[in-house]
Amino acid sequence: MYTNPQLWELTLDQWPAAVWELLESAANGFDEPFRTPAVASTGPDGPDIRTVILREVHSPQRRALFYTDARSPKVEQMASHNAVTWMFYDPARRLQVRARGMASLHGDDLLAKRCWEDCSEANRRNYGGLQVPGSALEELSKEVSMGAPDGRENFLVVATAFSRLDVLLLGDQSNRRADLAWDGSVWKAGWLSP
Ligand SMILES: Cc1cc2nc3c(=O)[nH]c(=O)nc-3n(C[C@H](O)[C@H](O)[C@H](O)COP(=O)(O)O)c2cc1C
């Protein structure tokens, strides 16, 4: 695990691998703050943003996944405008990573099938609600908030291939910021003024 002093020693060339290692560790663990990033998309009224759970990271494809309900407003937003930004923040490391990329939606392919098979029954219930997420409720009821066990048709995997990473590390004496841009074959890295 990276600690702040080690992060401060990273060279530009080492930053891309360090970021991917931190993301992979968050996807595989439960206590990491990077496990609950915010994902921003463009809605009809402007920017929209929400917390999600980072489910998987595939660093060779520069890809991160979250699961969602296909009926939720964010899905329509990403279907019409697939540029998204993920924002990860780790207060202990005082590290922010903004990751930009194009989202792809997977509801009925091998990826979605495999992710659904990996879901616990408790997690599957999140997709079985009778009400469309975000729709008005007449009253609160257990059935609506828990959902039915089989929500397969509402289950959607959102994958984002990141092409730009903006890394900001805060320190007591100074701050450090790096821009990591995927050029199609390697990450091109440069320091930025924080
Ligand atoms: C800790 C936390 C984790 C969440 N994880 C997810 C998630 O993985 N997928 C998801 O669709 N919504 C998740 N949500 C709910 C979203 O933040 C959001 O409220 C919901 O998806 C509706 O978003 P939308 O109206 O932009 O579509 C999570 C919320 C919290 C507080």
The ligand as a Tripos MOL2 file, in Angstrom:
@<TRIPOS>MOLECULE
LIG
   31    33     1     0     0
SMALL
NO_CHARGES

@<TRIPOS>ATOM
      1 C1        -21.9550    4.9690   -0.7410 C.3       1 LIG1
      2 C2        -22.8550    4.9740   -1.9500 C.ar      1 LIG1
      3 C3        -22.6420    4.0580   -2.9560 C.ar      1 LIG1
      4 C4        -23.4690    4.0460   -4.0890 C.ar      1 LIG1
      5 N1        -23.2120    3.1560   -5.0820 N.ar      1 LIG1
      6 C5        -23.9690    3.1790   -6.2060 C.ar      1 LIG1
      7 C6        -23.6410    2.3210   -7.3050 C.ar      1 LIG1
      8 O1        -22.6740    1.5470   -7.2830 O.2       1 LIG1
      9 N2        -24.4340    2.4130   -8.4020 N.ar      1 LIG1
     10 C7        -25.4930    3.2790   -8.4780 C.ar      1 LIG1
     11 O2        -26.1560    3.2960   -9.5070 O.2       1 LIG1
     12 N3        -25.8180    4.0940   -7.4680 N.ar      1 LIG1
     13 C8        -25.0730    4.0740   -6.3400 C.ar      1 LIG1
     14 N4        -25.3690    4.9170   -5.2980 N.ar      1 LIG1
     15 C9        -26.5350    5.8130   -5.4300 C.3       1 LIG1
     16 C10       -26.1660    6.9960   -6.3480 C.3       1 LIG1
     17 O3        -25.2720    7.8610   -5.6540 O.3       1 LIG1
     18 C11       -27.3850    7.7660   -6.8310 C.3       1 LIG1
     19 O4        -28.0640    8.3280   -5.7360 O.3       1 LIG1
     20 C12       -28.3590    6.9070   -7.6240 C.3       1 LIG1
     21 O5        -27.6730    5.9530   -8.4310 O.3       1 LIG1
     22 C13       -29.2370    7.7640   -8.5240 C.3       1 LIG1
     23 O6        -28.4090    8.4530   -9.4470 O.3       1 LIG1
     24 P1        -28.9700    9.1800  -10.7640 P.3       1 LIG1
     25 O7        -30.2530    9.8260  -10.3590 O.co2     1 LIG1
     26 O8        -27.9010   10.1470  -11.1290 O.co2     1 LIG1
     27 O9        -29.1620    8.1180  -11.8190 O.co2     1 LIG1
     28 C14       -24.5470    4.9540   -4.1820 C.ar      1 LIG1
     29 C15       -24.7400    5.8930   -3.1710 C.ar      1 LIG1
     30 C16       -23.9200    5.8990   -2.0680 C.ar      1 LIG1
     31 C17       -24.1680    6.9240   -0.9940 C.3       1 LIG1
@<TRIPOS>BOND
     1     1     2 1
     2     2     3 ar
     3     2    30 ar
     4     3     4 ar
     5     4     5 ar
     6     4    28 ar
     7     5     6 ar
     8     6     7 ar
     9     6    13 1
    10     7     8 2
    11     7     9 ar
    12     9    10 ar
    13    10    11 2
    14    10    12 ar
    15    12    13 ar
    16    13    14 ar
    17    14    15 1
    18    14    28 ar
    19    15    16 1
    20    16    17 1
    21    16    18 1
    22    18    19 1
    23    18    20 1
    24    20    21 1
    25    20    22 1
    26    22    23 1
    27    23    24 1
    28    24    25 2
    29    24    26 1
    30    24    27 1
    31    28    29 ar
    32    29    30 ar
    33    30    31 1
@<TRIPOS>SUBSTRUCTURE
     1 LIG1         1 GROUP 0 **** ****
